[in-house]
Amino acid sequence: MMEAQTNVSDAVAKAASAVAQAILTDMLTGNHPARRARAAKPKIDDGSRDKAEQFIQSVHVAVMMQLNTFTNERMKILYALSFMCGGIAQVWAENKTNMILSHSSTFSTLAELLAGIKRTFGDPGQERRAYTNYTP
């Protein structure tokens, strides 16, 4: 009986050592499964001018960090539109979403959609202020 317990203990110790060695080897060689970084979901955009730039940037970052999630530009556009909830932005997004789903949208890329959001909801004086504050 004592010999059986010793054999089991030895087997467990060998197995634990083998697992530890495999983990250590993987860590040292860089041969470990990659962990996917996740972007924060874009904050819901209600169409307020002061949040448009932040929304555009957060959508861009989220999409870039999840490129393998989207099969095409249409899916990226629908993803961005899904975060436009509340206020005038929701009405605008619903109209654009319907156009995307019916294949009648003027936006064929995410960049075009984000430019449209900036034109519609962005601060129209931002570029002018940036230019007047520019000192070469």
Residue frames relative to the residue before (quaternion, step in Angstrom):
aa qw qx qy qz dx dy dz
M 1.0000 0.0000 0.0000 0.0000 0.00 0.00 0.00
M 0.6503 0.5189 -0.3058 0.4630 3.53 0.94 -0.92
E 0.6465 0.5260 -0.3108 0.4569 3.56 1.03 -0.83
A 0.6320 0.5306 -0.3243 0.4625 3.60 1.05 -0.76
Q 0.6499 0.5061 -0.3121 0.4734 3.58 0.97 -0.84
T 0.6418 0.5183 -0.3192 0.4664 3.56 1.00 -0.81
N 0.6490 0.5147 -0.3126 0.4650 3.59 0.99 -0.84
V 0.6483 0.5016 -0.3138 0.4791 3.61 0.98 -0.82
S 0.6537 0.5102 -0.3126 0.4634 3.57 0.93 -0.88
D 0.6465 0.5088 -0.3150 0.4732 3.57 0.98 -0.83
A 0.6561 0.5152 -0.3125 0.4544 3.59 0.94 -0.86
V 0.6518 0.5034 -0.3098 0.4752 3.58 0.97 -0.86
A 0.6559 0.5095 -0.3110 0.4621 3.58 0.93 -0.86
K 0.6514 0.5037 -0.3150 0.4720 3.60 0.99 -0.82
A 0.6523 0.5107 -0.3158 0.4625 3.59 0.96 -0.84
A 0.6545 0.5035 -0.3092 0.4718 3.58 0.95 -0.88
S 0.6487 0.5140 -0.3134 0.4657 3.56 0.99 -0.81
A 0.6497 0.5172 -0.3130 0.4610 3.59 0.99 -0.83
V 0.6480 0.5041 -0.3136 0.4771 3.59 0.98 -0.83
A 0.6579 0.5039 -0.3102 0.4659 3.58 0.91 -0.90
Q 0.6469 0.5152 -0.3148 0.4658 3.58 0.99 -0.83
A 0.6523 0.5132 -0.3149 0.4604 3.61 0.96 -0.83
I 0.6467 0.5084 -0.3137 0.4742 3.56 0.99 -0.83
L 0.6629 0.5045 -0.3021 0.4635 3.57 0.92 -0.92
T 0.6461 0.5157 -0.3181 0.4641 3.59 0.95 -0.84
D 0.6568 0.5072 -0.3086 0.4650 3.57 0.94 -0.88
M 0.6562 0.5089 -0.3169 0.4582 3.57 0.97 -0.81
L 0.6972 0.4841 -0.2774 0.4501 3.57 0.91 -0.91
T 0.7306 0.4076 -0.2361 0.4944 3.59 1.04 -0.72
G 0.4610 -0.6818 0.4536 0.3418 3.58 1.22 -0.20
N 0.5127 0.6537 -0.4025 0.3845 3.55 1.27 0.24
H 0.4160 0.6772 -0.5003 0.3435 3.55 0.58 1.13
P 0.6186 -0.5606 0.3771 0.4011 3.57 -1.09 0.56
A 0.4557 -0.6928 0.4922 0.2647 3.55 -0.90 0.95
R 0.2799 -0.7174 0.6098 0.1874 3.51 -1.09 0.72
R 0.3718 -0.7490 0.5091 0.2040 3.51 -0.81 1.01
A 0.3766 -0.6935 0.5687 0.2319 3.51 -0.91 0.95
R 0.1862 -0.7839 0.5835 0.1019 3.54 -1.02 0.73
A 0.3589 -0.7150 0.5632 0.2069 3.49 -1.01 0.89
A 0.5284 -0.5810 0.4992 0.3661 3.52 -1.20 0.48
K 0.5131 -0.6198 0.4822 0.3464 3.55 -1.06 0.67
P 0.5578 -0.6018 0.4383 0.3668 3.58 -1.02 0.73
K 0.4931 -0.6392 0.4953 0.3210 3.55 -1.08 0.73
I 0.5689 -0.6159 0.4238 0.3428 3.52 -1.01 0.83
D 0.2481 -0.7816 0.5620 0.1085 3.51 -0.85 1.06
D 0.1803 -0.7988 0.5683 0.0796 3.56 -0.77 1.05
G 0.6246 -0.5698 0.3254 0.4235 3.55 1.29 0.12
S 0.4602 0.6761 -0.4729 0.3279 3.61 1.18 0.05
R 0.5770 -0.6496 0.3905 0.3042 3.55 -0.91 0.98
D 0.6827 0.5124 -0.3004 0.4256 3.57 0.94 -0.82
K 0.7186 0.4279 -0.2531 0.4862 3.60 1.22 -0.29
A 0.4481 0.7292 -0.4381 0.2750 3.60 1.21 -0.20
E 0.6796 0.4876 -0.2990 0.4593 3.61 0.80 -0.95
Q 0.6466 0.5173 -0.3125 0.4655 3.56 0.96 -0.86
F 0.6474 0.5149 -0.3130 0.4667 3.58 0.98 -0.85
I 0.6511 0.5188 -0.3148 0.4559 3.59 0.88 -0.94
Q 0.6757 0.4886 -0.2971 0.4653 3.58 0.87 -0.91
S 0.6796 0.4905 -0.3079 0.4502 3.60 0.88 -0.86
V 0.6134 0.5195 -0.3492 0.4816 3.61 1.08 -0.64
H 0.6529 0.5251 -0.3139 0.4465 3.55 0.88 -0.95
V 0.6723 0.4882 -0.2959 0.4713 3.60 0.87 -0.93
A 0.6625 0.5157 -0.3131 0.4440 3.60 0.86 -0.94
V 0.6712 0.4858 -0.2997 0.4730 3.58 0.93 -0.87
M 0.6652 0.5104 -0.3148 0.4449 3.60 0.87 -0.89
M 0.6942 0.4681 -0.2823 0.4683 3.59 1.03 -0.72
Q 0.7534 0.3247 -0.1855 0.5408 3.57 1.27 -0.26
L 0.1293 0.8529 -0.5006 0.0722 3.59 1.11 0.59
N 0.6789 0.4993 -0.3066 0.4425 3.59 0.95 -0.77
T 0.5607 0.6054 -0.3796 0.4184 3.59 1.28 -0.18
F 0.7427 0.4040 -0.2055 0.4929 3.55 1.06 -0.77
T 0.3544 -0.7667 0.5007 0.1893 3.56 -0.76 1.05
N 0.8039 -0.0293 0.0301 0.5932 3.58 1.17 -0.48
E 0.7199 -0.4385 0.3190 0.4332 3.57 -1.33 0.10
R 0.5958 0.5818 -0.3603 0.4203 3.57 1.04 -0.73
M 0.6668 0.4943 -0.3026 0.4685 3.59 0.97 -0.84
K 0.6130 0.5345 -0.3448 0.4687 3.61 1.07 -0.67
I 0.6511 0.5187 -0.3072 0.4612 3.56 0.97 -0.91
L 0.6731 0.4880 -0.2997 0.4680 3.59 0.87 -0.91
Y 0.6002 0.5542 -0.3493 0.4589 3.58 1.07 -0.72
A 0.6814 0.4833 -0.2912 0.4662 3.59 0.82 -0.97
L 0.6709 0.5075 -0.3031 0.4478 3.58 0.88 -0.90
S 0.6094 0.5860 -0.3553 0.3987 3.60 1.10 -0.63
F 0.6789 0.4799 -0.2925 0.4725 3.60 1.20 -0.36
M 0.5801 0.5642 -0.3849 0.4438 3.58 1.24 0.04
C 0.1821 0.7978 -0.5351 0.2100 3.54 0.07 1.36
G 0.7866 0.3048 -0.2410 0.4799 3.52 -0.96 0.85
G 0.8333 0.2019 -0.1594 0.4894 3.51 -1.18 0.61
I 0.7915 -0.2972 0.2399 0.4772 3.52 -1.28 -0.45
A 0.5751 0.6024 -0.3781 0.4043 3.60 1.14 -0.56
Q 0.6329 0.5359 -0.3402 0.4433 3.58 1.01 -0.74
V 0.6492 0.5026 -0.3183 0.4739 3.58 0.93 -0.84
W 0.6476 0.5199 -0.3047 0.4663 3.57 0.94 -0.94
A 0.6842 0.4906 -0.2785 0.4622 3.59 0.89 -0.99
E 0.6285 0.5274 -0.3428 0.4576 3.59 0.98 -0.75
N 0.6492 0.5076 -0.3171 0.4694 3.59 0.96 -0.84
K 0.6814 0.4800 -0.2879 0.4716 3.59 0.90 -0.93
T 0.6265 0.5347 -0.3345 0.4580 3.59 1.04 -0.76
N 0.6488 0.5106 -0.3141 0.4686 3.58 0.94 -0.85
M 0.6498 0.5047 -0.3160 0.4725 3.56 1.02 -0.77
I 0.6277 0.5207 -0.3352 0.4717 3.61 1.01 -0.77
L 0.6957 0.4885 -0.2781 0.4472 3.57 0.84 -0.99
S 0.7181 0.4024 -0.2481 0.5107 3.59 1.11 -0.59
H 0.4506 -0.7246 0.4113 0.3204 3.58 1.35 0.21
S 0.5613 0.5956 -0.4002 0.4124 3.58 1.05 0.73
S 0.3797 0.7521 -0.4608 0.2791 3.57 1.22 0.43
T 0.4302 -0.6695 0.5395 0.2752 3.52 -1.21 0.54
F 0.6285 0.5070 -0.3334 0.4866 3.59 1.28 -0.22
S 0.0699 -0.8079 0.5840 0.0362 3.58 -0.72 1.03
T 0.7594 0.2357 -0.1698 0.5822 3.59 1.29 -0.14
L 0.6305 -0.5198 0.4154 0.3996 3.53 -1.28 0.35
A 0.6170 0.5549 -0.3465 0.4374 3.59 1.00 -0.79
E 0.6484 0.5053 -0.3204 0.4708 3.60 0.98 -0.78
L 0.6392 0.5158 -0.3276 0.4669 3.59 0.98 -0.81
L 0.6793 0.4921 -0.3011 0.4536 3.59 0.84 -0.95
A 0.6169 0.5191 -0.3390 0.4848 3.59 1.10 -0.66
G 0.6411 0.5214 -0.3146 0.4671 3.59 1.05 -0.77
I 0.6325 0.5119 -0.3242 0.4825 3.57 1.03 -0.76
K 0.6521 0.5136 -0.3156 0.4597 3.57 0.95 -0.86
R 0.6531 0.5102 -0.3106 0.4655 3.60 0.96 -0.87
T 0.7317 0.4530 -0.2368 0.4509 3.56 0.89 -0.97
F 0.8345 0.2328 -0.0782 0.4933 3.57 0.81 -1.00
G 0.5494 0.6425 -0.3892 0.3660 3.59 1.22 -0.27
D 0.6060 -0.5427 0.4467 0.3724 3.50 -1.36 0.20
P 0.3454 -0.7729 0.4893 0.2096 3.62 -0.44 1.13
G 0.6875 0.4833 -0.2895 0.4583 3.61 1.12 -0.46
Q 0.4412 0.7277 -0.4458 0.2778 3.60 1.24 -0.16
E 0.6836 0.4726 -0.2999 0.4684 3.61 0.81 -0.91
R 0.6377 0.5297 -0.3259 0.4544 3.57 0.98 -0.84
R 0.6663 0.4919 -0.2988 0.4742 3.59 0.94 -0.90
A 0.6359 0.5232 -0.3317 0.4602 3.58 0.99 -0.78
Y 0.6626 0.5031 -0.3044 0.4640 3.58 1.00 -0.80
T 0.6925 0.4706 -0.2905 0.4632 3.60 0.90 -0.88
N 0.6820 0.4614 -0.2940 0.4854 3.61 1.15 -0.47
Y 0.5026 0.6625 -0.4148 0.3692 3.58 1.29 -0.10
T 0.0148 0.7792 -0.6262 0.0202 3.56 -0.88 0.95
P 0.3151 -0.7817 0.5076 0.1790 3.61 -0.47 1.16
